[in-house]
Amino acid sequence: MCSLIPHGKRLVQFQKWSCNLSAAVNLCQNGSAFSNSFSSVASSAADVVSLRDGRKGKNFTVSYLVGSLGLAKRVAESISSKLSFVEKSNPDSVLSLLRSHGFTDSQISSIVTDYPTLLVLGAEKSLSPKLKFLQSRGASSSELSEIVSKVPKILGMKGGKSIRRYYDIVKDIIEADKSSKFEKLCHSLPLGSKQENKIRNILVLRELGVPQRLLFSLLISNQHVCCGKEKFEESLKKVVGMGFDPTTPKFVEALCIVYGLSEKRLEENFNVYKRFGLTVSDIWELFKKCPAFLGYSENRISQTFDTLKKCGLSEDEVLLVFKKNPLCLRSSEQQILNSLETFIGLGFNRDEYVMMVKCFPQCIGYSAEMVKKKTEFVVKKINWPLKVITLFPQVLGYSMEKRIVPRCNVVKALMSKGSLGSELPPMASVLACTDQTFLNRYVVKHDEKLVLELMAIFTQDRVS
């Protein structure tokens, strides 16, 4: 029932390229070459990073990232949720070191965004020796900065051999991809080397069309999906056969899910979904839409289904929610119940909550703070009635800074001037359209003086 058979052009390509795997040695039982690559990172980071500083540390980190690197505030806030520090001496040393090796500000911003832990590594004891080691092997400043910018986690690895080997494969892929003619890479690796299977499998994925950013992520990750031989080949065959596009992140996500599921676990998940009314065809279609759908445990699936029923949804309505947004399975029982409590506390009734979940299942996973902030803004400051959100819950998924605040303030200005009549326009008319449609609809049709005033409001309140 669950077997998948590749077909079409992708199958021909796969059969041709899968021969590259036949000589690979399965070393998974010996452990990944870099399963402990970052063990030293945590200990060195602990000396600098202080999670106990709480809000103070996060605020300092955001201020530093915005001021020193020019990162957007939302990006800095995202980074601060993963890592924070309360003094700048070490981050300053890291930035100075990178600049001394020819990294541009743009490259440094990219590196920190992708691998913020770099800021709390020892500049002189950890990073400098690795950069010097790579330069001693002939890497120019431009080559070094380009490769590290694409795969900054290389600098978090331990051991010169691992760093050298992964650096070399990244370099070869980048150079080959720059050629107008696709170049097949064939690395000669010592038989029995710990990285052999991983590098062979990465090259097979490259030939299938998986882009650099996804290849490099797999290359330096701690996931074992690319470490195997037969299981990797079988998993790849299934994913290719289902028609996933190798150029998309969804292809890699599907490969990781299929690789990580045993036949027994797959059968169990199928049975629980079927028990709730999904057909085999439904399940595979949802997997194509959201590969993580098959990765959840039987307990989580049952728990989410039962909790949504407790909130007032019928079985058919729960199935509708699953089909619209399989990722609702990410929400725990407590998160779903907290979501219901948040909406009830804002003045919605249970039936309205059910209506919003059916229309926009994503709202289940939003934090209470976010829901309150957006609801109170459009209801209290703009004066749309609460019921409008029930009819258009998608508003909760829009960015306050990029969309809700600038557009609503333009509408508010027009209302104050009597330019829109006595009633607010429909919320969807204001928020669901593109920026250009919004400007055409509410701004550019007015006289020049008013257009300038409205554009000033729109751009001032909008974070790009």
Summary of the structure (lengths in Angstrom):
residues: 464
radius of gyration: 26.1
end to end distance: 48.6
largest distance: 78.3
contacts: 1386
relative contact order: 0.07
helix: 70%
strand: 0%
